[in-house]
Amino acid sequence: MESSSKLPLHLCHVHKLSIFINRTHIFFHSIALVFLLYYRASFFFFQDTTKTKATTLAWLLVFVSEIFLSFEWLLSQSFRWRPVSRTAFPERLPGDDKLPAVDVFICTANPEKEPTVGVMNTVLSAMAMDYPPEKLHVYLSDDGGAAVTLKGMREAWRFAKWWLPFCRRYGIKCRAPEAYFSAEEEDADFGGSEFIEEREDIKEKYEVFKKRVRERATVGDTRRGLSRDHPAVIEVIQETSSDDAIQENETENMPLLVYVSREKRPSHPHHFKAGALNVLLRVSGVISNSPYVLGLDCDMHCHDPSSARQAMCFHLDPKISPSLALVQFPQKFHNISNNDIYDSQLRSTFWLLWQGFDGVGGPCVSGTGYYIKRLSLCSNSIHEVEFPDGDPMKLRQSFGPSNEFIKSLHQNNKPDMLIHRKNALLNEAQLLASCAFENGTEWGEEVGFMYGSVAEDYFTGFRLHCKGWISVYCNPPRPQFLGSGTTNLDDFLVQGTRWTSGLVDVAISKFCPLIYGPLKTYTFVQSMCYAELALFPIFYFLPLWCFATIPQLCLLNGIPLYPEFSNSYFIVFSFVFLSSISKHLYEVLSTGFTFRHWINEQRIWMMKSITSRLYGSVDALMKKIGMREASFFPTNKVDDAEQLKRYNMGVFDFQTSILFLAPMAALVILNIASFAVGISRVIFLGELDKFFIQVFIPFYVILMNYPIVEGMLIRKDSGRIPPSVTLLSAIVSLIFYFLGCIIFM
């Protein structure tokens, strides 16, 4: 045992080969970009008889777009500077009596978009984690205040009395009952008539549980309280429920389960998910006050019960624990098809970028699947870990008027102290969950989860790193958490718009990472990572709109924008293009995916850049100048059968807003027209040498966006692009053409 205690709890693996490949690529690609930008700049400083106002404007627009993309590329290389991966050894942890307590925060907002049975599966999987039950406390924030959710919690508590002992007795890996009963292969490890009999008995009880929850999910139940006007409701389910059919010792072996619905009034801002998390942080502080918090989305169930122990391998390491704020696990999804046409699994983020983020100081909070130190959220900096006992007024100004919560801060400051269960202080919890509690405090500004952006996870992570904290990224072979990915274009683009709006909120605020972060984060490269995440929507939608229109309009009007085939600079432009796409292809293949995934990612990158990135950036700007209020719409978790069928077949479903469809279709039509004119110029005027690149660009756009062409001209099913939208898009393309003729003639 002594030798085991001296073994490290985790290891960090530096990817030396990837570092060499990445830095070599950065070197050569940077040189090529310098030559490319020199070629562009030289146009403005050298006399040319063909230079006109029209050509100068076109060259200037393309030049600015190339500068934007070059700067965005430079920022993105920060993720590739020092990729690492980590391995945890939970078997080396101390005994259960020495493990710290964990509070689990689960957030839901709308039972119509987030079905109650699915939410309760997440609750049950969290309760069933492989962790001492007396040190596990599960909180559900119901921002909708729906009666069906509270009733579902009570039913989940009753079912958990059978489900948890079953999971512990047989070492079940997947502890969300819906996912478990859908995966028969997990039973192969057990067998035996006793197990099979008990499994069938539990399955019958689960079906009864689902039926009872769904029977209570009436229209009145789901819609009641969805307005922004309802009182706080806090119920400790464990203390208000009982079942004589279960033995006393089984009941005592259950984690604490708490339902929290904060007060919401139209006259008070509620700050979306960040506001809900801060209420949970306060309410849990006077009930369980665990030193660590697991944050989960309501559809992200625990797929492996060992995640808490794996996280503790980092949090209990004395070498990094004093400065470690959080351990982030990747988001992975159970409903992703082999041909992931919408890139719903976020391959680039969780298979590549976050490893590089980890190598330069750690990733940001990523919405779900993170174990965060409570102390890091309740201190103004890493150096202020001791709260001043002699200045209660300062604490009240920061944390609010609750004496019980301020007491919890001092207790939280003693990580070796075992957190004992206490009687729920419901009156105090009601105060902590009131909508006026934060008035005049530092909640959301200096302490807790950060306000000011719907991307509260990104913003909170950035502020923590600016205060001196670090984080780590742990990606074990078995997914620790599984959720529901978006499986239709509409949800995907709406979600992308919301994320973009939140990121750009930060980019155009005083906390812009390029200005606020360089001297405060763990490394300068980490600030570049944060800057890339905040700025990439702007640096993508502007250049891509330019490259989807300006070269095409100039081709239609006979204006060359790129070096001729025989010009030596043609090699530079070709190298930059081939270097970019080949590096992307290498990254896709090296992370275990296929050429088809590379095509899907190229296509989705174009689609999102001209729609979600545009609308999200505009939304953030409008909020900044006061033209509209911030809004938050949860992603729909209800699957439509027809849309799901198309997704699994790899067929795009274009049943989405005309605001998304019209730009995509209009730009594809413009590129088709441009390509046709370009081919005619090549055939009849022999201008291949002069316009090769400008003919290739629309060809590449059409090739990558063939599903849009198919949706407009070939498909006849309900998921096609409606003819009315195609007609409108054609009119928009004509308007683009006539504007181009006016500007570039």
N, C-alpha and C positions, 0 to 999 in steps of 0.2 A: 504493500500500500504506500510506503514511503517513496519508492521509486516512481510509482504511478502519479503521486501528487506533484512530483517535480517535472513531469512531462508537460509540454505546452498544451493549452486548451484549444489552440487553433494554429494554423500555419498560413502564411501569405506567400503565394507563388507569383513571382514576377515573370511576365511573358517576354523573355529576352528576344526570341526570334521575331515576335510581332513588333517589338520596339524597333528592331533593326530594319524590318521591312517598312514600317510606317515612317520612320525618320528618313530613310532613303527616298521614299516616295515624296515626302514633304520637300526634300532638298531639290530634286529634279523638277517637280511640279511647280515649285516656287520660281525657279529660274525661267521656266516656260511662261509663267504668268507675267514676269517682269518684261520679257520680250513682247508678249501680246499687248500689254498696256503701253509699252513704248511705241509699238506700231500704231495704236489708236491715237496716242497723244501727238505723235509726229504729224498727223493729218492737219492739226490745228496750227502748227508752227511753220509749215512749209507751204510755199505758194504752189497752187495747182490750178490750171486753167479750167478744169471741170468742176471746181468747187463753187457751189451756189449756196444760197441760204437754206434751200430745201435739203441738200446733201449734208450741209453742216449740222442742221438740226437732227437729222437721222443718225449721223455719226455720233453726235453728242449724246443722244438718248441711249444708243447701244453702248457707248463708252461708259456712261454712268452705270448702266446695268452690269457691265462686266466688272466694274470696280466693286459694286455691291456683292456680286457673287464671289469675287476673289476674296473680299474681306470676310464674308460668311464662311468660305472654305477655310481661311486661315484660322478663324475662331474654332471651327469644328475639329481642327487637328489637335486641339487641346485634349480631346477625349482619346486620342490615339498616341499621346505622348508617352504614357507609362501604364499600360493595362496590367492589371493584376487579378488573381482569383484567390479565393480563400477556402480552407477546409476546416471544419469544426469537429471537435472530438467530445461529444456530450457524455460519453462513457467515463471521461476523466473528471467530471464535475464532482464537487463534494456531495455529501449525503443530502437527502431531501430536507432535513432539518436546518441546513445551512443555506438553502436557496432563498433568494428574495421573493417577495410576493409580486404578482402581476395583475394589473387591471386591464381588462379587455374593453375597448370602446368600439361599438358597432353603430353605424349611422344609417338611418333610413328616413325617407321624406314623403313618399307617396305610394300607398299600397296599390294604386291602379297601375303604376309603372314598375313597381318593385313588389311582386306578389308575396303575400304574407308567408306562405309555405316556404318559399325560397329563403326569406329572411330568417325564419325560424330554424332552417337547416344550418345557416351560418351560426346562429346562437348555440344550437346543440353541438356543433363541431367544436366551438370554442370552449364550451363547458366540458367536453370530453377530452381535452388535451392531456397529454402525458405529463402531468405536473401535479404536485401535491394539491388536492382540492381545497384544503383550508387556506392555501395561498393563491387561489385563483378567484377572481371576481369579474363577472361579466355584466357590462352595462349596455343597454340598448337605448340610443337616442332616437325618439320618434318625432321628427320635426313636423310631421303632418298632424300629430295629435289624434290619430285615428283609433277609434274604439276597437277595430278588428285587430290592430297590432298588439294592444294590451291584452286582449283575450287570447291572441296567439301565444303571447309570452306565458300566460298561465297554463295553456295546454302544453307548451313546450316543456315547462317545468315538470308537469305530471309525466310526460313521456320520457323525460330524461332519467327518471328514477329506474326505468327498465333499461334504457339505452346505454347509460354510462357503465353500469356493472357488466353488461354484455361486452362492451368494447374492451374493458379492462381485463375481463376474464379470458378473452381469446386474442388479445393483442391486435385488435382490428386497426389497420393502418388508416383507411379513409373513414373519418368519423362524422361525416355528414350523411345521414341515413338515406336521403334520396340518391346521392352518388354511390353509396355503398351497395344498395339493393339493385342498382342498375349495372353493377360490375361484378358479374358472377365469378370471374376468374380469381378474385381474392379468396374465395372459399377453398381453393385448392390446398392451402397450407394447413387446413384443419381436418376436415372430414369427420367421420364418426357420427353415429346416430344421435348422440346427445347434442352435439353442436348443431346438426341439421334441424333437429326438433326445436331447439331454442331459437335458432335463426328464424324459422317459420313463425314461431310464436311472436317474436319481436316484429317481424314484418307485418303480421296481422294487426298488432297494436299500432304500428306506424300508419297503416292504411286508415285505421280508426281516427288517429290523430289528424291526418290530412283532411279526412271527411269533416271532422268537428271544426277545424279551422276554416275550411271553405264554406261550411254552412253558416258560419258567423260573418263571412265576408260579403254581407249584403251591400247593396248600393248605398244605403244609408250609413253603414259602418265605414266604408272606405272613403266616402266623401266628407263625412262629418269631421270638422276640425282642420280641413286642408286650407282654410283661409289663414290669414296672418292675424287672427284674433282669437286666442284661447288661453286659458290660465295654465299654470304649471301643474303637472301631475307627476308625482314620484311614488313608485311603489316597489318595495323590496319583496320580490315574489317569494323568496324563500320563507319569509316570516309571515306570509299571509296565505300560504297554501299548505294543505296536508292531505295525506292519502293513507288510510288505515291498512290498505292492502300491501304496503311496502314496509319492510322492517325498519325499525328505528335507526339501526346502524347504517343502512343504505342511505337514508335521508341525510344523516350527518356527514356522509361522505360526498356531499354535493357542493359544488362551488356556489358562491353567492350570486344571485341573479337579480338585477335591478332594472326597472323600466323608468326612463326619464323622458318626459315631454316638457320642454321649457316653455315659459310664458312667451307669447308673441302678441304684439299689439301693432296696429297700423302706424301709430305715431312713433314707434321706436325701430331703428334699424336692427335687423337680426343677423346680418353678416354671414348668411348661408351656412355652409358646412363648418367653417372656422368658428362661428358663433356657437354652433351645437357642440363642437369638441371642447370649447372653453367651458361651457356649462358642465359637461361631463367631468372635466378636470377639477372643477370646484366641488361638484356634488360628491364625486368619488373621494375627494380630499378629506371630507368629514365622515365618510362611511368606512372605506377600506384603506385609503391613503398608501397604496402600493408604490414602491420606488420606481417601478417600471410600468410602461403602458404599451399595450399592443393595439394598434389602430387597424380596423378592418372595414372595408365596404360591405354593405349588406348582402351582396351576391358573391363574396369572396370567402368560401368556406375553407376550413383547415383540412388540407388534404393529407398532411402528415402530422401526427400528434406531437412530434418532437421539436417543433419549431422554437418553443420557449426555451428548451434546454440548449438548442443550438445557439440561440441569441445570447444566452447567459455565458457561453464559452468566450464571448467577446466582452460582455459587460462585467464579468468577474475576473478578467485578466488584469492584474495590478499594474501592468506596464502601460496599458492604454485606457483603462477604466476611468481614471480621473478626468480625462478630456473627451471621453466618448459619449456622444449624445444619443446616437441611434444606430441600430442594425437594420438595414433594409433588405428585404427579400424581394425577388422579382414578381411581377404580376404575370401569371400564366392562366390559360383559359381552357375549359373542357370542351367547348363547342366549336373549335376551329377545324375547318375542313382541310384536306390535304392541299387543295389549291386555294390558298387563302387570298382571294381576289382583292379584299379590302385592307390587307396587311393588318388585320385586327389583333394579331398576337404581338405587335410592336417589336418585331425581331431586332431591329437596329438598336432600340433603346436598351432592352434587357439582356440581349446576348452580346452586345458590343460596347455601346457608349458607357453604360454604368460600370463596366470593368475599368475603363479608362478614367472615369470620374473617381472611382475608388482609389486609383493609384496616385491621385494628386490631392487627397484630403477627404475624399468620400462623397457619395451621392447626396442629392437633396431628398427630402421626404417625398415619397412617390405615391401618395394618396391612400395606399393600403399596404398591409403586410410589413409594417415596421414596428420594432420594439424601441421605444424612446424613453430616455431617462426623465422622470418627472421633474427633477431638479433643473434640467437644462431649459425647461419651459417656464420655470418660476424664478429665474435669475436674470439680471440685466447683462451679465457677462460671466465668463468661466471663472473669473477671479473673485466674483461675489458669491461664493458658495456658503458663506456664513451670514445668516440674516441678523441684522442688528437688533439685539434684545432690548436695547435701551431707547429705541426710536419707534414706538408703535404708530405714531402719526405718519411716518414715512411709509410704513408697511400698509396702513389703511389707504393712503393715497395711491399706492401701487396696486393693491389687491382687493380693495373694497372694504366695507364696514363689518365684515363677518369676523368676530373674534375666534370662533371655532376654526375657520379656515386658516387664519393666521397662526393659530396653535399648530395646525397640521404641517405648516411649513417648517417649523422647528423640529417636529418629529421626523419629517421627511429628510431632514439634514443629518440623520443618524442612520446610515444605510445598514449598519450591523444589527439594528434593533428589529426584532421580530414584530411584524405588524399583526396585532391580535384583532379579532372581530369585535366590533362594538355595536351597541344598539344604534339603529339608524336614527340620526338626528333629523327627523323629517321636517320639522319646522325650520331649522337652519338650512336644510337642503332646498326648501321652497324659496327662501330668500336668495340663495345662491343661483337659483334657476329663474329668478325674476328678470324681466326685460330691462328694468331700470338699474339693476345692480352695478353694471359696468360704468355708469355715468360718472365722469370725473376721475376714472382710474386709468391704469396703463394696460388694461387687458386689450390684446389685439394690436398694441403699439410697441410695447417693450416686453410684455410677459404673455405667455400662452401662445396659441396659434395666431398667426398674423392676419390682420384685416387689410383691406385695401385692394384685394384681388380675389377673383373667384378661383384662382390657382393658389389656394392657401397653402397647399403642400410645398410647392416650389418656393413660395415667399418665406414660409416658416423655415425651411431648410437653409435658405440663403442667409436669413438673419442669424440663425444659430451658428453657421460657419463664420459669419462676421464677428460674432461674440467670442470666437476662439475655440468652439467645439469642433470635433471631427466626427466622422461617421464611417461605417464600413458596409460593404455590399457582400451578401452571402447568397450564393446560388448553388444549392446542393443538387445532386443528380435527380432526386425525387422532388417534384414541386411541393413546396410547403403549403401553398395556398392556390386554389383554383377558383376562377370566377367565370362570368359569362362575357364573352367578347361580342362586339357589335357584328351583326350578320346581315345588315342591309345598308345600302348607300345613304339613305336619309339619316339614320341614327349616327352613322359614321361621320358624315359631314357636319351635322349639328354638334356632335361631341367635339370635333376638331375646331369648330368656330368658338365654342365655349373655352376650350383650352387656350386657343390663340388669344382670345380677349383677355384672359387672366394673365398670360405671359407678357403681353404688350402693356397691360396695366403697369407692371413693374418696370418695363423698359422705358416708359415715358414718365416715370415718377422720379423723385429724388433718390430712390434706391436703385437706379439703373446700375447694374453690376459693373459696367465699364468705368463708372465714375465713383460709386460708393464702395466697391468691393476690393480693388487691387491692393490696398494697404491693410485690409482687415481680414481677409480670408486666409486659410492655412497656407496656400501658395498662390502666386500670381496666375498660374495655369488653371487653378480651380476657379478663379474669377472669370477667366476666359470661357470655361465650361458654362458657368451661369450666364454669361453675356450671350453666348451662342444660343442657349435655350430661350432667352428673353427676346432676342433680336431676329432669330431666323425667320419668323413669320413675315416681318417687313422685308428682310433681305431676300426672300423668295418670291413673294407675290409681285413686287414691283418689277424685278428683272424678268420673271416668266411672262408677265403680261406684255412686257416690251418684246421679248424674243418670240412671242406667239403672234405678234402683229407687225412690228416695224420692219424686219427683214422681208416679210411677205408683201407688205404694201410697197416697199421699195422695189421688190422684184416685179410686181405688177406694173410699176412705173419706170422700170428699166434703170434703177439706181443701184450700182454695186456697193456693197458694204464690207466685203471681205476680200482678202488678197486673191489674185488669180491663181489658177492651178499651177502655173509656171513660176510664181513668185515664191521666194524662199520662205517668206512668212507663212505661206500655206502650211508648211510643215509644223510651224509653231501652233497654229490653230488646231490642226489635226492631232498633234500630240496632247494638247490640253484636253480635248474632247475624249480621246481614246484613253488617256491616263485616268480621267475621272470615272468613266464607266467601267474600265477594267478593274480599278481599285474597288469600286462598289461590288462588282461581280465577285472579286476575290473574297471580300468580306462576307458576302452571302454564302458562298460555297464553303468557306473556312468555318462558318458557324453551323454547318450541317444542313444547309438548305439547298435548293435546286435552282437551275437556270430559270425555271418558270417563276419562282419566287422573285428573282431579280427583275423580271419583266413586270410582275405585279407591283413591285415597289416603285419602279420607274414610272409606271402609269399613275399610281395613286399619288405619288409626289407631284406630278403635273396637275392632277385633278384638284388636290387639296390646295395647291399654291394659288390657283386662280379663283378659288371659291372660298373655302374655310379661312385661309390665311388673309384674304382680302376682307371678308366680312368681319372677322374677329378683330382685325387691326382697326377697321373703321369704327366698330363698336367701342373699342377701348378709347379711341380718340374722342368720340362723341361723349363718353362718360367723363373724360378729362375736362372737356370744355363745358360740361353741364347740360348737354342737350338731351340726355336720357339717363335713367337710373340703372344701376347694375341689376342684373337678373341672373337666375340660375335655374336650369331645367335638368332634372336628373335624367340620365340615359335610360331609355326604355329597356326593361329586362323581360318584356313579354314577347315571345317569338310568334311571328305570323307564319303559318304553315307554308303558304306559297312562297313567301320570301325566303324562308329557311331552305326550302327545296331547291330554289334557284341558286342560293349561295353554295349549297353542297354540290351542285352540278357545275359550279364555276361560271355561272351566268349572272351578269350584272342585272340588278333590279333598279330601274330608273324611276320608281314611284317616289319621287321626292319633290321638293319645292322648285318652282320655275326659276327662283333666284339662283339655285344651284345648276339647274339644267341648261338654262339659256346661255350663260357664259361659255360653258364647256362646248355645247353644240355650235354656237356661233363661231368660236375660234377654230373648231375642227373644219367647219364649212369654209372659212377664210383660208385655211391652210390647204384644203383640197383645191380651191380655185387657184391659189398661188402656185401649187405644185403643177397643176395642169398648164398654166401659162408658162411656167419655167420649162417644162418639157417641150412645149411648142417653140420656145426661144432656142433651146438646145438643138432641136431638129431642123427648124426652118431658118434660123439666123446663125447657127453655129457658135452659140455663146456659152458652151460648156465651160471653157476655161475661165470666163468672166463671172459666171454665176453658179459655179459648182456648189459652193457652200450654201448659198441661198436657196438652191433647189433641194439640197440634202436636208435642210432644217425642216421644211414642211413635210417632206417624206418621212422623217423620223417621228414627227408629231403624229402624223396619220397612222403610222405603223404601231406606235405605242398606244394610241387611243382608238384602236380598231373597234373595241366594244361600243364606243359611242357611234361610230359609223354604222355598225350593225344595228344598234338600237334605233337609229333614225331611218335607215333605208331597207333593212332586211327583215327584222323581227316583226311578228304580228301578235305576239302574246301581250298580256296586260302589263308586263314589266318593261315594255319598250318605251322609247321616248315618244310621247304623244305627237301626232302630226301637227297639232296646233303649235307646239313648242318648236318643232322643226321649222315650221313656216316663220314663226317669230324670230328664230335664230338666223334664218336666211336673210330676213329683213335687216337685222342688226349687222350682219356681215356686209350687206350692201351699204349700210350707213358708214361702216368702217372704211369700205373701199372708196366711197365718194369723199369722205374726210381725208383719206390718204391722197387722193388725186388733188384736192385743194391744197394740202400742206406740202406735198412732195413734188408737185409739178413745177 
